[in-house]
């Protein structure tokens, strides 16, 4: 095999037969296997004693505290902007009275889970990657292992559990704030009372819509936690590796969120 081929391909022997595969393909499947082991390790530690309740509560506070203000502003602005954008289209068909229903469907079904997850991925996911990456490259995690503690359980399990639990709560809050922004805009233009707005909005929302949003938020939270913690826990190459871990955690979690959104929407629509 020429030298160039050795740089681009890797020899694999399966049942006595030799195969050459691309190193990029090999790295991709190796990465998938490592993520699979990482998730399996998480569930193993999650169901084993002792439970780190204090650290989980602390991480829940950190997730909520670091996201609260940004989510509040984003949710409120999203409700106002989407209402402004939707009004002219409905007015052309004389259906302005349907505006509360349209806004409720859009926010509860899609905007609240997606906007909240993307903000959490950028804010919380990057922090998880940076924090664990810094501890990894400065050998703090190795020191914890030598001292007899379980760094994976204390650092990784608590963070993933916290964001998985907190994201559905933040999604509900984002939905309420978004609906408040929409109501203020509708009230300013049509002088609609709050009871009338609420009655019209709730008519179009079913239990399936709320359940699907909470389910999506749980999946998104777990995805953000795994992406951030995996990249940080396996960071290398000093401070450069910490920055790469934080950036990769954000990009990967956002990409997976969009993929999961597409899959979950198809599933929910099939049973609606």
C-alpha positions as CSV (number, residue, x, y, z in Angstrom):
1,X,0.0,0.0,0.0
2,X,1.5,3.5,-0.9
3,X,2.3,5.9,1.8
4,X,-0.6,8.2,0.8
5,X,-3.0,5.3,1.2
6,X,-1.6,4.6,4.7
7,X,-2.4,8.3,5.7
8,X,-5.9,8.1,4.4
9,X,-6.9,4.6,5.2
10,X,-6.6,2.1,8.1
11,X,-6.2,-1.6,7.8
12,X,-9.0,-3.7,9.5
13,X,-9.0,-7.5,9.6
14,X,-12.4,-9.2,9.9
15,X,-12.6,-13.0,9.8
16,X,-9.2,-13.3,8.1
17,X,-10.1,-10.7,5.4
18,X,-8.3,-7.4,5.1
19,X,-10.3,-4.2,4.6
20,X,-9.1,-0.6,4.2
21,X,-11.5,2.0,5.7
22,X,-11.2,5.8,5.8
23,X,-9.8,7.1,9.1
24,X,-12.6,9.6,9.2
25,X,-15.2,6.8,9.1
26,X,-13.2,5.0,11.8
27,X,-13.1,8.0,14.0
28,X,-16.9,8.6,13.5
29,X,-17.9,5.1,14.6
30,X,-15.3,5.2,17.4
31,X,-16.9,8.4,18.6
32,X,-20.4,6.9,18.5
33,X,-19.2,3.9,20.6
34,X,-17.6,6.3,23.1
35,X,-20.8,8.3,23.4
36,X,-22.8,5.0,23.9
37,X,-20.4,4.0,26.7
38,X,-20.7,7.5,28.2
39,X,-24.5,7.3,28.3
40,X,-24.4,3.7,29.7
41,X,-22.0,4.9,32.4
42,X,-24.4,7.7,33.2
43,X,-27.4,5.4,33.8
44,X,-25.3,3.0,35.8
45,X,-24.1,5.7,38.2
46,X,-27.6,7.4,38.2
47,X,-29.2,4.3,39.7
48,X,-26.4,3.5,42.1
49,X,-26.0,4.8,45.7
50,X,-25.3,7.3,47.1
51,X,-27.4,10.0,45.4
52,X,-25.8,13.4,45.2
53,X,-29.0,15.3,46.1
54,X,-27.3,18.5,47.3
55,X,-25.2,18.8,44.2
56,X,-28.2,18.1,41.9
57,X,-30.2,20.9,43.6
58,X,-27.2,23.2,43.3
59,X,-26.9,22.4,39.6
60,X,-30.7,22.9,39.1
61,X,-30.3,26.4,40.7
62,X,-27.3,27.1,38.4
63,X,-29.2,26.0,35.3
64,X,-32.2,28.1,36.2
65,X,-30.2,31.1,37.4
66,X,-28.0,31.3,34.4
67,X,-30.9,31.0,31.9
68,X,-33.8,32.8,33.6
69,X,-33.2,36.4,32.5
70,X,-32.3,35.5,28.9
71,X,-35.2,33.1,28.6
72,X,-37.6,35.7,30.0
73,X,-36.5,38.4,27.5
74,X,-36.4,36.0,24.6
75,X,-39.8,34.4,25.4
76,X,-41.5,37.8,25.8
77,X,-40.0,39.2,22.6
78,X,-40.9,36.0,20.7
79,X,-44.6,36.4,21.7
80,X,-44.7,40.0,20.6
81,X,-42.8,39.6,17.3
82,X,-44.7,36.5,16.3
83,X,-48.0,38.2,17.0
84,X,-47.0,41.3,14.9
85,X,-45.9,39.1,12.0
86,X,-49.1,36.9,12.1
87,X,-51.7,39.7,12.3
88,X,-51.4,41.1,8.7
89,X,-51.8,37.6,7.2
90,X,-54.9,36.8,9.3
91,X,-56.4,40.2,8.7
92,X,-56.3,39.6,4.9
93,X,-58.8,36.8,5.4
94,X,-60.8,38.6,8.0
95,X,-59.6,36.1,10.7
96,X,-58.0,38.4,13.2
97,X,-60.1,36.8,16.0
98,X,-58.1,33.6,15.4
99,X,-54.9,35.3,16.4
100,X,-54.8,34.1,20.1
101,X,-55.4,30.5,18.9
102,X,-52.7,30.7,16.3
103,X,-50.2,32.1,18.8
104,X,-51.0,29.5,21.4
105,X,-50.5,26.7,19.0
106,X,-47.2,28.0,17.7
107,X,-45.8,28.8,21.1
108,X,-46.9,25.7,23.0
109,X,-46.2,23.2,20.2
110,X,-42.9,24.5,18.8
111,X,-41.5,27.9,19.8
112,X,-41.3,27.5,23.6
113,X,-39.5,24.1,23.6
114,X,-37.2,25.0,20.7
115,X,-36.3,28.5,21.8
116,X,-35.7,27.4,25.4
117,X,-33.5,24.5,24.3
118,X,-31.4,26.6,21.9
119,X,-30.8,29.2,24.6
120,X,-29.9,26.5,27.2
121,X,-27.6,24.9,24.7
122,X,-25.7,28.1,24.1
123,X,-25.7,29.2,27.7
124,X,-25.7,26.1,29.9
125,X,-24.2,23.6,27.5
126,X,-21.1,25.8,26.8
127,X,-20.6,26.3,30.5
128,X,-20.7,22.6,31.2
129,X,-18.2,21.9,28.5
130,X,-15.9,24.7,29.7
131,X,-16.1,23.8,33.4
132,X,-15.5,20.1,33.0
133,X,-12.9,20.7,30.3
134,X,-10.9,23.0,32.6
135,X,-11.1,20.4,35.4
136,X,-9.9,17.7,33.0
137,X,-6.9,19.5,31.5
138,X,-5.8,20.7,34.9
139,X,-6.0,17.1,36.2
140,X,-8.5,17.9,38.9
141,X,-10.7,15.0,37.8
142,X,-7.7,12.7,38.0
143,X,-7.0,14.0,41.5
144,X,-10.6,13.2,42.5
145,X,-10.3,9.6,41.2
146,X,-7.0,9.2,43.1
147,X,-8.7,10.4,46.3
148,X,-11.3,7.7,46.1
149,X,-14.3,9.8,45.1
150,X,-16.5,9.3,42.0
151,X,-15.9,12.3,39.8
152,X,-18.2,11.0,37.1
153,X,-21.2,10.7,39.5
154,X,-20.5,14.0,41.2
155,X,-19.6,16.1,38.1
156,X,-21.5,14.5,35.2
157,X,-24.5,12.7,36.6
158,X,-25.6,15.7,38.6
159,X,-25.3,18.1,35.7
160,X,-27.2,15.9,33.2
161,X,-29.9,15.2,35.7
162,X,-30.3,18.9,36.6
163,X,-30.7,20.2,33.1
164,X,-33.0,17.2,32.2
165,X,-35.2,18.1,35.1
166,X,-35.1,21.9,34.7
167,X,-35.6,22.3,31.0
168,X,-39.3,21.3,31.1
169,X,-39.9,23.8,33.8
170,X,-38.2,26.5,31.8
171,X,-40.2,25.6,28.7
172,X,-43.5,26.0,30.7
173,X,-42.2,29.4,31.9
174,X,-41.2,30.4,28.4
175,X,-44.6,29.5,27.1
176,X,-46.3,31.6,29.7
177,X,-44.1,34.6,29.1
178,X,-44.5,34.3,25.4
179,X,-48.3,34.2,25.8
180,X,-48.1,37.3,28.0
181,X,-46.2,39.2,25.3
182,X,-48.7,38.1,22.7
183,X,-51.6,39.2,24.9
184,X,-50.1,42.7,25.5
185,X,-49.7,43.2,21.8
186,X,-53.3,42.0,21.0
187,X,-54.7,44.1,23.8
188,X,-52.9,47.1,22.5
189,X,-54.3,46.7,19.0
190,X,-57.7,45.1,19.5
191,X,-58.5,45.9,23.1
192,X,-59.1,42.2,23.8
193,X,-59.7,41.4,27.4
194,X,-57.5,38.9,29.2
195,X,-60.3,36.4,29.9
196,X,-61.4,36.5,26.2
197,X,-57.8,36.1,25.1
198,X,-57.2,33.2,27.5
199,X,-60.5,31.4,26.5
200,X,-59.6,31.7,22.8
201,X,-56.1,30.5,23.3
202,X,-56.9,27.5,25.5
203,X,-59.6,26.2,23.1
204,X,-56.9,25.2,20.5
205,X,-54.5,23.6,23.0
206,X,-54.9,19.9,23.9
207,X,-53.4,17.7,26.5
208,X,-51.3,16.1,23.8
209,X,-49.7,19.4,22.9
210,X,-48.6,20.1,26.4
211,X,-47.4,16.5,26.9
212,X,-45.5,16.6,23.7
213,X,-43.8,19.9,24.6
214,X,-42.7,18.6,28.0
215,X,-41.5,15.3,26.5
216,X,-39.5,17.3,23.9
217,X,-38.0,19.5,26.6
218,X,-36.9,16.4,28.6
219,X,-35.2,15.0,25.5
220,X,-33.6,18.3,24.7
221,X,-32.3,18.7,28.2
222,X,-30.8,15.3,28.3
223,X,-29.1,15.9,24.9
224,X,-27.6,19.2,26.0
225,X,-26.3,17.7,29.2
226,X,-24.8,14.7,27.5
227,X,-23.2,16.8,24.8
228,X,-21.7,19.4,27.2
229,X,-20.5,16.9,29.8
230,X,-19.1,14.4,27.2
231,X,-17.1,17.1,25.4
232,X,-15.8,18.6,28.7
233,X,-15.0,15.3,30.4
234,X,-12.9,14.2,27.4
235,X,-11.2,17.5,26.7
236,X,-7.5,17.4,25.9
237,X,-4.7,19.8,24.7
238,X,-4.9,22.4,27.5
239,X,-6.8,25.6,27.2
240,X,-7.2,25.2,23.5
241,X,-9.0,21.9,24.2
242,X,-11.3,23.7,26.7
243,X,-12.4,26.2,24.1
244,X,-12.9,23.4,21.5
245,X,-15.0,21.4,24.0
246,X,-17.3,24.3,24.8
247,X,-17.8,25.2,21.2
248,X,-18.4,21.6,20.1
249,X,-20.9,21.1,22.9
250,X,-23.0,24.0,21.7
251,X,-22.8,23.1,18.0
252,X,-23.5,19.4,18.5
253,X,-26.4,19.9,21.0
254,X,-28.1,22.5,18.7
255,X,-27.7,20.1,15.7
256,X,-29.2,17.2,17.6
257,X,-32.0,19.4,18.9
258,X,-33.2,20.1,15.4
259,X,-32.9,16.5,14.4
260,X,-34.9,15.4,17.5
261,X,-37.5,18.1,16.8
262,X,-38.1,16.7,13.3
263,X,-38.4,13.2,14.6
264,X,-40.7,14.0,17.5
265,X,-43.0,16.2,15.4
266,X,-43.5,13.4,12.9
267,X,-44.2,11.0,15.7
268,X,-46.7,13.3,17.5
269,X,-48.5,14.1,14.2
270,X,-48.9,10.4,13.5
271,X,-50.9,10.0,16.7
272,X,-52.7,13.3,16.8
